[in-house]
Amino acid sequence: MAVRARTPLLLAALAGAVALLLPGAVEARVLLSLDDFGAVGDGIANDTQVRTPCREPSRAAPARRRSLPLTLYLFLHQAFVDAWKAACATGGTIYLNVPAGKSYQIWPVTLAGPCRGEIKLMISGNIIAPEDPEEWSDGDQGRWLHFWGVGDLSLSGSGIVDGRGQQWWAGSCEDENCTTYRPYDVAPMALHFEDCRDVSVKGITVQNSQRQHLVFTRCHDVEANYLRVTSPEYSHGTVGVLVVSSTDVHIKHDLFSVGGDCVSIVGNSSDIRLRAISCGPGLGISIGGLGEKQSNHMVHKIKMDTMFISNTKNGVSIKTYENGCGFACKVKFAHIMMRNVANPIVIDQHCYSASNSNRGTPCGTPNGSAVAVEKIKYIDITGTSATERAVTFACSNAMPCKHLYLDGVNLRTAGGGSTSAYCYQAFGKHVGDVLPESCLGKEKEDFVQLQAPTAGTRQGDTEDEEDDDW
């Protein structure tokens, strides 16, 4: 057990050194490095785990975890995990450094809180995933770098987090060249923050994720700024940022070039802000799908502005399951330039057919259920559409869309021709001249809902309620 004792001894020594260096300091500040815990950083060794003296590494090729005996795993010193534990156990502000000029190969790991102080993970070098899906055990499904229950956490630096997902994409079974690798739906998320608060991710590059690049699940007070998130266009489903049931999330000054959605917002999420975003190629910016398997999803107070979206399948979209519950309400899309976008503006309540989801007892009106979509604003959205139809509002008989608002929309085809709009059970108004010609009313709401509020309608919202900035 001498190996396990190294962490507290090293921690005590470092803490003592800091106390000597900073006498009388109000707050301790400690700098830890992965190299302090035996990490190699050559891009070959497994830097999640440091070798014991009884085994020397082979530099010819990365060792496969499955080939190592179980007894060896029980005694391996986990470099990344122990560095995290040392940082987490220390009060004050802890700087945990991934040194520049090195590449650290990290296997799936959960870095858990709560921690005693603030942790600043400085990614100056590179963190890379094992490349071969055969290296991942069944217990690693869906995760790679997983932060759970942590508060006051920041990730920053000029380094790269590389999921090296090429072989996962090849095994995603989305085309006829499917391989024997595991299905795509269990492919790992690169950076997953779960049940975290006060999280900042700034300046780093996240690339080639096996699935989603960054995921925030049930998080509060998040900043994801100045990021470069990239994977090839053919990496189907590689989402840039996925926001799940989180609040107070700011995503600003970022570049996304991925195979799936640049940003996707799902679950019960509110107070989400996107600003100064470049998106493309990929599937665009999406809210949804909401209401999967009759879930009650409530998404509201979403504001997106100052965005450039190019060469994507969709521009800004809201998509729901036919028999879901809840609402998407108070969403504002403003000051967006689109270039060669196939479907610039989309609301689709039929995108996910009820035949593909759980058909249990309907949770909405007697005529069926649907996620309510209301109070959606489109302001100053200009540019070119790759198709003739630039606006699609395909809403539900059970829960028609209401309070849609268009102002300053000007979308032409890539060749400069006119475009069209499609409305089904969609009601609202447009102000001034819009292109394509609006299928909503002009300067006056053209729909009054007669039915009583249902499970999909926010209590307290009425047709006469004064609209706000959302």
N, C-alpha and C positions, 0 to 999 in steps of 0.2 A: 504493500500500500504506500510505499515511499513516493511513487509517481503521483498519486493523488494528493499527497501532502505538499507538493511543490507549489501549487497555486496559492494557498493562504500564506506560505512563507514568502513567496515572491511578492505577493500583495503587501504584506507587512513591511518588507524591506523598501518597496517603492513608496509606500505611504510615509515611512520614516524619513526617507530621502526628501520627500516633498516638504515635510514639516521642518527639516533642517534648512532647506533652500528658501523657504518662504516663512520665516519666523513672524508670528503675529498676524499672518494672513487671515482675513475674515473667512475666505472660502478656499478650500483646498482645490488645487488643480493638478491633475495627474495625467501624464502622457504615457500611454502604453502602445506597444507595437506588436503586430503578429509575430515578428521575428523574435521578440522577447520570449515567446512561448514555443519556439522551435520550428516555426513555419519556414519552408524552404523558398517558395516563390519562384520556382523554375518552370512553372506551367506543366510539370509532369508529375511531381510528387503529390500525394493526397494531403493538402494542408488543412483539412478538417481534423486529421489525425496525424500525430507525430510518432515516428517509429521508436520503439524501445531498442536498447542496445543489442537485443538478441536477434534483430533482423536488419539487414542492410538493404536499402532500396536498390532496385534495378533502374538504371538511367536509360536503358535501351528502349523501354516502353512503359506506359503507365500500368501499374499492377491492378488487376481486376479485383474488386472487393470480394466477389463471390469466391475467389480462389484462396482467400486467406482463412485460416482456421478460426473458429469461433473463440477459442481461448485467447488468441492473439488480440482479437477485437476487445475483449474484456479488459486487457491491460494497456491498450493503446492510449496514449495521452492525447486528448483532443485539443489541438492548438487553438482553433478558432473559438470553440466552445469555452475553453478555459480562459482565453483572453476576454471573452464576453463576461463570464462569471466574475472575473476580477474587476472589470469595469463596473458591473452592476452592483457589486457588493460595497463599493466605495462611495462615500458621500461627496458632495460638491460637484464640480464639473470635471468629467473624465473625457480625455481625448484618446480615442482608439484609432491608431493609424494603420492603414494599408500602404506600405511604403511604395514610392514611385520606382519605376524601372523594373518591376517584378510582376509576375503573373501567378496568382495563387489559385490552385485548383481546389474547389470546395465542393464536397458532396452535400446532399440535402441536410439541412440543419434547422432547428428551431431555437431562436434566441429569445428567451422568455423574460418577462418582468413579473412584478414591479421591481424597479431598481431604486437604490437609495438616493441617487443624484441624477444629474443631467448627463446624458451620453452623447458625445459628438463623434460619429464614425467618419473619419477623414479618408476618403478613397482616392489616394493619389496614384496607386498602381492599378492593376487589373485583377478582377475576380472572375474566374472562368468556371463553367460547369463541366462535369464529365461529359464527353462528347457522344459516347456510344450508349443508346438506350439500354443495352444489355448490362451496363454498369449500375443501373438503378434497381433497387429491390422493390418488392411489392409494397412494402411499407412507405415508400417514397412517393406514392402516387399523388400528383397534384401540387407538390411543393418542392421548392429548392431553398431559397433564402427566406425564412419565415420568422417574422418578428411578432411576438404574441404578448399582449398585456403590458406593453411598454409605454411609459409617459416621458415627455421631455427628451425626445430623441431627434437627432439631426444627422442626415447623411449629406456629405458635400465633397467637392473635390473635382479634379480634372481627370479622374480615372474612368475605367470602363468596367461595367458589369455585363459579361457576355454569356448568354445561355447556351450558345453553340447548338442551336436547335435544328440544324439541317437534317439530321437523320430522323428526328421526331416528325418533321414536316413530311418527309418521304414516307413515313409509316402512318400518316394520318387517315388513310383509307378514303380520301376524298376524290380519288380518281382511280382509273383501272390499273394503275401501276402500284397498287397497295402492296406493302411488304409484310413481313411477319412480326413487325414490332407491335407493341401494345397500342390500343386505339387512342386516337387523338384526345378524347375527352378526359383521359387521365394524365395527359402531358403536364409537366410542372409549370407553375407560375414562377416567374423569376424572383421578383421582390414582392412579398405578400405581407402586408401589415394588417393584423387582426386584433380587434379590441384595443387599439392604441389611441393615445391622445397627445396633442401637442407634438405633431410630427412634421419635420421639415426635410424635404429631399430637394437638393439644389445643386445644379451645375454638372452633375454626372452624366455620362452616356450609358444608356441601357440598350443593348442590342441583341438581336437574334434569339429572343426568348423562345422557349419551347411552346408556350401558349401566350398568356398575358405577360406583359413586361412589368407593369406595376399594378397592384391590386390593394385597395383600401376597403376592408370589411369591418363594419361597425366601428369606424374610427370617428374621432371628433377633433376639430381644429387641426387641419392639415394644410401644408403649403407644399406644392410640387412645382417648382419654378426653375426656369433656365435649364431645362432638360433637353437632351437629344435622344430620341427614342426611335430606333430604326430596325427594320428587318425587311427582307426582299418582298416584292409585291406578290410573289408566288407562295409566300408563307401564310397559307390560308388560316384565318382565325387568330392571328397574332395581334391581340389588342394592345394599344399603347398604354392607356390607363383605364382601369375598370374601377368604378366607384359603386360599392354595394352597401346599402343601408348605413350611410355615413352622413355627417352633418358638418357644416362650416369647412368646406373643402375649397381651396383656391388653387387653380391650375393656370399658371400664367407664364408667358414668354417661353413657350416650348415649341420644339419642332418634332412632328410625328410623321414618320414614313414607314408604314407597316402593311401587312396583308389584310388585316381586319379593321375594326373600328379604331379611329385615332383615340377617341374618348367615348366610353360607354357608361351610362348612369342607370342603375337598376335598384330594385328593392325599395326600402323606405329611406329615401335620401332627401335632404333639404338643405337650403342655403349653400348651393354649389355655384361657384363663380369661375368661368373660363374667360380668359382675356389674352390677346396677343398670341394667338395660336396659328401655327402653320401646319396644315394637314394634307397629306397626299403623297403617294397614292394610298389606296385602301378603301374602306367602306364609309368614311366620313365620320360625323359626330352623331351619336345616337342616344336617345333616352328609351330604354327598353331592350328586350321585350318584357313588358310588365304583365303580371297576373298569371305567370306560368303555374300550371296545376292548381288553378283556382286560388292562388295566393292573393292576399290583400296587400297590394303594393301602393304606397303613397309617396309620390315624388312631387315636390313643390318648391317654389322660390329658387328657380334655376335661371341664371343670367349669363349669357354668352355674348361677347362682342369683340370687335377688332380681330377678325379671323380671316385667314386666306386658305381656301379649300380648293385643291386642284386635282384633276384626273382621278376622281373617286367615283365609286358606284352611287353613293348618296351624298347629299350635302349635309343638311340638318334634318334629322328624322325622329319621329316619335312612333314607336311600334308596340302593340299590345297583343295579348292572347284573347281570343274571342270570348271565352267564358271566365276570364279573370275578374278580379275585384279591385277596388281602390280608385285612384285618380292620378292624373298628371295635370298639375294646375300651376298657374302663375309661372310661365316659362317665357323668357324674352330672348330672341335672337336678333342681334343688331350689328350694323356696320360690318357686313361680311362680303368679301369679294370672292366670287366663284369663277373658276376657269375650267371649262370642259368637264363639267360634272354631269353624270348621266341623269340623276334625279335630285335636283337642287333642294326642293322643299317637299317633305313627305310627312303626312300623318296616315298611318295604316293600322286600323283596328282589325284587319283581317289577315295580317301578315302571318300570324301563327294560327293555323286552323285548329279548331276544337278537336278535330279527329286525331291530332297529334298530341293531345294533352289529356289530362284526367277529366272524364266527363261526369263527375259526380253530381250531386244535387246543385242546381244553379244557386249562386249566392246573390244575384241581383234582382231585377224586376221579373214579373211573371212572364215576360216575353224573352227571357234570357238574361244573361249578365254580361257586363263588359267593364273595362277600366274607363272611367270618365276622363275625357280630355277637354279642358276648358281653360280660358284665359291664356291663350298663346299668342304672342306678339312677334311679328316679322317686320323689322324696321331697317331700311337702307340696306337691302340685299341686292347686289348687282353682279353682273358678269355674264358668263356664257354657259348654256346647257348643251350637253352632248346629244340630247334627244329633243324631240319636238315638245313633249310634255314637260314643263318645268315645275309645275305645282300639282301635287296630288293630295287631296283631302278625302281619303276613303274611310268613312266613319261607320258607326254601328247603328243598326235599327234600335237595339235595346238601349243604347246610351249615345245619342248623337253628339258630335262635337259642338261646342257653343263658345261664344265670345272669342272667336278667332279674329285677328286684327292684322291688316296689311297696310303698310305705309312706306313708300319709297322703294318698292320692289321693281327691279328692272332687269329681266333676264331674257336674253336673246339666244338664238342658236349660235353655235361656234362660227357659222358662216354669215352671221348678221341677220338671219331671218327671224320671223315672229315665232312665238311659242304659245302653248295653250295651257289651260288649267282645268283640273277635274275635281268636282265636288260631289260627294254622296253623303247625305245626312250631315252636312257640315254647314254651320251657321255662324255668321259674324259680320264684319264690315271691312271695307277698305276706304282709305282716305286719299283723295287726289287720283292722279293717273298711275296705274300700275300695269306692268307688263310681265307675264301674260295678262290679258284682260281677266279681271277677277270674276269668279263665280259666286262671290259673296255679295251681300248688299252694299250699297254705297252710302257711307257716312251714317248709317243707322243699322243697329242690330235687327236682323230679319227673322229672329226665332224667339219665341217665348215658350219655355218648357212648361207643360201643363201637369206632368206627373209629380207626385210627392218625392222628396229626397229619398235615395236608396242607399244601399251599402257602398255604392261607388261614388257618392256625392259627399263632399265635405260639409259637415254640419256648420250652420251659420252662414254659408254662402248662399246668397239670393241673387235673383236677376237684377235687382236694383242696387246691389252693393257697389259702392264706388270703387273703380279700379285704381290700382296703385302703380308704382314704377315697374312692377314685374309684368 
